[in-house]
Amino acid sequence: MNCRGRTLALGGHTHVMGILNVTPDSFSDGGCYLDVEQAVAHAEFMAVEGATLIDIGGESSRPGASPVSINEELARILPVIRAVADTVDVLLSVDTYKAEVARCALEAGAHLINDITALHGDTGMAAVVAEMEAGLILMHIKGTPRTMQQSPQYDDVVGEICMSLQKSIQIAEAQGVAAERIIIDPGIGFGKTIEHNLEILKRLEEFRGLQKPLLIGTSRKSFIGNILELPVTERVEGTIATVCWAIAHGVDIVRVHDVKENVRAARMTDALYK
């Protein structure tokens, strides 16, 4: 995969994407990296620990979160993107569903856009990604962050997610996004119950039918906390269990907060399965 001149080799070892939230209200690390120097230091730390991608987000997508304005999102992320791009040798992803934010982020040095709405949030997103020759992560969500956990229901959670992502892939490719620059994410925890999340993990191999690289994001999420009866700060082991399972079932990229621990787990699991 070539993203704005940077290559991401897929199909071999699993890539670990480190999470860098520059928000005051993200569910796990909100407020930790609002200062640019702190954010850059954390990005450098994750790269040393083995992250090959870093996902920068300026708007919380936790359950119940309210949207922020384009100007506020840009004010949070652009100084961080520029600084990280200048100092850390990793691919930079930006977690946004707004086309204008995506354009500015890519111009500032990002390589991929991580759209949690899979192009349903802003009809201009695909055109921006195509024009900028960026990578595109299409994530499934049912509803919006504010409403997504209000009794989400599916007849066949995996089948319905696959159909929704297929439509998003078709939209992206029809608007010029290169087929080889698209990654899919079933959206663990985004409009899903505990049972839905477990079903997605058990049936991960079915997403291979979409013929795209697969990303999974389970890190510290509430379904792990509910199963283990642990707070968000004590979900590392539960996250690692889901990461190892995901790798064994064909996932290419795992998105995590705790990079070192998950890199080690990923390398060991790769040695067994890849």
PyMOL commands that set and color helices and strands:
alter all, ss='L'
color gray80, all
select helices_A, chain A and resi 36-49+70-87+99-108+125-132+157-174+179-181+194-202+204-210+222-228+232-234+236-248+259-273
alter helices_A, ss='H'
color red, helices_A
select strands_A, chain A and resi 2-3+6-7+15-21+53-57+91-95+112-115+135-139+182-185+215-216+253-256
alter strands_A, ss='S'
color yellow, strands_A
deselect
rebuild
show_as cartoon
